[in-house]
Amino acid sequence: MIITTTPTIEGRQIESYIGLSSANVVVGTNVFSDFFASITDVLGGRSSSYQNKLDKTYKTAIEEIELKAKRMGADAVVGLKIDFNEISSKDKAMFMVSAVGTAVKLR
């Protein structure tokens, strides 16, 4: 299935717009990744533990968008928009990825 941030798909014609396909994925961090991220924050550099969590969360959101679009009978998703957020309170933190796109039928 084609999933794109663009409103059209080059070389293909959109026959009909089926509806929105969306996903919200929330993943908690853990004590070890928080600890290593705090060290990285002090010393500088990239936090591979957080990067890996974000990558997995992003991938899961895209998979959910695709699954929902297929259930709707779509051939593609256009206009994909993805937002990354952090939900935190007291000593707990979670990552959230929200994704939405338009499920379409192609000619």
N, C-alpha and C positions, 0 to 999 in steps of 0.2 A: 504494500500500500504506500502511495506517495503521501508524505506528510511534509508540508512546507510552510514557511512563514510568509510567503508571497500570496497575493490574492488570486493569482492565476497559475496555471501549469503550462509552461512553454510546450507548444506542439499538441496540446490537448484542449478540448472544449468542454466547459462545464455544462452539463445538461440540466441539472437541477441542484438546488441547495436543500439539503435534508434537514439540517439543524445543527445546534451546537454540540460538540463533544468536549467534555471537560474532565479534569482529574485534579484532585488535591491529595498530595502524598506528604505525610508528616513522619519524620524519623527522629527518634531521640538520640542524643549523644550519650556517651558513657563516661565514667570517671577517668579511664585511661586516655581516651582521645582528648578530653578536656585538659588533662594534665600536660600531655605532650603539646597541645595547641598553645597552652599558656607559656611553655618554654619557648616555642617558636615565636610567640608574640613578643617576648622579651628580647630574644636574640636576633630576631628577624628571619626572613625566609618564608617558605611555603609550608603549610600544614597538610601533610599528605593524609593524615587520618581524617580530617574534615573534608579534604578534597575528594577522597574516596567515597565518603558518605554522600556528598552532594552529587557526585557522578552517578551513584546507584539510585538516588532519589530521582534525579532527572530521567534516567533510563526507565524507571518504573512508571513515571508520569506519562512518558511517550507511549509505553506499552499499553497503559490504560486508555489513553486517547484512541489508539489504534483499535483496541478490542471493542470499545464502545461504538466507534464509527462503523466497524464491520457489522456489529449487531443491528445497526440502523440501516444497513444495506448500502453503505457508502463505498466508493472506490478510492477516495482520497480525502485528505483533510487540508484545507487551505487557511491562510491567515492565522497560523499558530502563534500564540503569545504565551510566554513563560515568565513567571515571576518567582524569584527566590526570596524567602523571608526567614527570619529567626523568631521563634516564639520562646520567650524566656521569662521565668519568674523565680525569684529567690536564687537558689543554687542549681536550678535545672534549666537546660536549654534543649530546644528541638529545632530541626530544620523543616521548612515547609516549601514544597514546590507546587505552585498552582499553574495549571496549563489549560488553555481553551483554544479551540479552533472550530472551523465550520466544516462539517461533514458534507461532502458533495458526491454526486453521481456524475461520472464522465461519459462522454459520447464515445 
